[in-house]
Amino acid sequence: MREIIKKPLITEKYNEIAEKLSQFAFVVDRKASKTDIKSEIEKVYGVTVKDVRTMIYGGARKTRYTKKGFIEGKTAAYKKAIVTLEGEDTIDFYSEL
């Protein structure tokens, strides 16, 4: 079975959104559906999910100049899920540190 949740996105922006709106962001498997993401979040974190929004980010082309000439590359593409929780449910990412 594939791993649906890759990692949580922990930034200042998403910490503020989590406090105000009870929404949390995750990088998820590209082939995962909203129902797969919802059931996995509920199973792993023990919370009730109200809504799931997903978006796919394509890789961006990058070019830089070095001593050896131009180096071309591409950043990784990924799928992001914004999960809204019911009521007073919350996820504490820092409890496992």
C-alpha positions as CSV (number, residue, x, y, z in Angstrom):
1,M,0.0,0.0,0.0
2,R,1.3,3.5,-0.8
3,E,1.9,6.2,1.7
4,I,-0.8,8.8,1.3
5,I,0.5,11.5,3.7
6,K,4.1,12.4,2.9
7,K,4.6,15.2,5.4
8,P,2.8,18.1,7.1
9,L,3.6,21.7,5.9
10,I,4.7,23.6,9.0
11,T,5.3,27.3,8.2
12,E,4.4,30.6,9.8
13,K,1.5,31.1,7.4
14,Y,0.0,27.6,8.0
15,N,0.5,27.9,11.8
16,E,-1.6,31.1,11.8
17,I,-4.3,29.5,9.6
18,A,-4.4,26.5,11.9
19,E,-4.9,28.7,15.0
20,K,-7.6,30.9,13.4
21,L,-9.5,28.5,11.0
22,S,-8.5,25.0,12.2
23,Q,-7.0,24.2,8.8
24,F,-3.8,22.1,8.4
25,A,-1.7,21.6,5.2
26,F,0.0,18.4,4.1
27,V,2.0,17.2,1.2
28,V,0.2,14.1,-0.1
29,D,0.6,11.4,-2.7
30,R,-0.2,12.7,-6.2
31,K,-2.7,9.9,-6.9
32,A,-4.6,10.2,-3.6
33,S,-8.2,11.2,-3.7
34,K,-9.9,13.5,-1.2
35,T,-11.7,10.6,0.4
36,D,-8.4,8.7,0.8
37,I,-6.8,11.8,2.4
38,K,-9.8,12.3,4.7
39,S,-9.8,8.7,6.0
40,E,-6.0,8.7,6.4
41,I,-6.0,11.9,8.4
42,E,-8.8,10.7,10.6
43,K,-7.0,7.4,11.2
44,V,-3.5,8.8,11.9
45,Y,-4.4,11.8,14.0
46,G,-7.7,10.7,15.5
47,V,-9.7,13.8,14.5
48,T,-12.9,14.5,12.5
49,V,-12.3,16.0,9.1
50,K,-14.9,18.5,7.8
51,D,-13.4,19.4,4.4
52,V,-10.5,18.6,2.1
53,R,-9.1,20.9,-0.6
54,T,-6.3,19.8,-2.9
55,M,-4.0,21.5,-5.3
56,I,-1.2,20.2,-7.6
57,Y,2.0,22.3,-8.0
58,G,4.0,21.7,-11.1
59,G,7.8,21.7,-11.0
60,A,9.4,25.1,-11.9
61,R,12.3,25.3,-14.3
62,K,15.5,26.7,-12.7
63,T,18.6,28.0,-14.4
64,R,21.8,29.3,-12.8
65,Y,25.2,30.3,-14.0
66,T,28.3,28.7,-12.5
67,K,32.0,28.5,-13.4
68,K,31.3,25.5,-15.7
69,G,28.5,27.3,-17.5
70,F,24.7,27.2,-17.2
71,I,23.0,24.5,-15.1
72,E,19.4,23.8,-15.9
73,G,17.1,21.9,-13.6
74,K,13.6,21.6,-12.3
75,T,12.1,21.7,-8.8
76,A,9.9,18.7,-7.7
77,A,6.2,18.7,-8.4
78,Y,3.9,17.9,-5.5
79,K,0.2,17.7,-4.4
80,K,-0.9,19.7,-1.4
81,A,-4.0,19.1,0.7
82,I,-5.7,21.7,3.0
83,V,-7.7,19.9,5.7
84,T,-10.4,21.6,7.7
85,L,-11.3,20.0,11.1
86,E,-14.6,19.8,12.8
87,G,-15.3,21.9,16.0
88,E,-12.5,22.1,18.5
89,D,-10.4,19.3,17.0
90,T,-6.7,20.2,16.5
91,I,-3.5,18.5,15.5
92,D,-0.3,19.0,17.6
93,F,2.7,18.4,15.4
94,Y,5.2,19.3,18.1
95,S,4.1,16.7,20.7
96,E,6.3,14.0,19.2
97,L,9.6,16.0,19.5
